[in-house]
Amino acid sequence: MLNKNELRNHFLKIRKNIKNKEHLSEKIINNLLNSSILNENLMIGCYASLPDEVNTWKLLDNTIFKLCFPRIQGEFMEFYEVQNKSDFIKGKFDIYEPKISCQPVHKEKIDIMLIPCIAIDKKGNRIGYGKGYYDRYLANYSGLKVALCFDKTIYN
């Protein structure tokens, strides 16, 4: 049995070698957009995707729901509402974050949280990047959590 770091490294390699990532990302996002969980006036917590992750940038084109993205502040992250790609700057770890001018969104106002992951098991146990930002943020989050990942990064 692999430990969490070994699993993380294993699935990072798998994810890096997935072919047609952009096409697969588009299918995942379209499935999400066509699902019954998204409807008008929701506040969706999202993440600014990195090149090997499910691409979330298309969600900025929607007109149905509002989006908020995290900004790292010390050991924690807070979410801020964004309207379009011009609301971002490069932040910690070279991940795009909302500009300081964006409005904060309190955790209890976020209806659905889209969560990045390297891999996830069939029980919903997520493997992230190991810094614990999402683990800390989601510790007392009561909304719906949706991990976005590729089929090849789901394991038993």
Secondary structure, DSSP 8 states (H G I E B T S, - for coil): ---HHHHHHHHHHHHHT-TTHHHHHHHHHHHHHTSTT--TT-EEE-----TTS---GGGGG-SSSEEEEEEEETTEEEEEEESSGGGEEE-GGG-EEE-TTS-EE-GGG-SEEEEE-SEEETT--EE--SS-HHHHHHTT--SEEEEE--GGGEE-
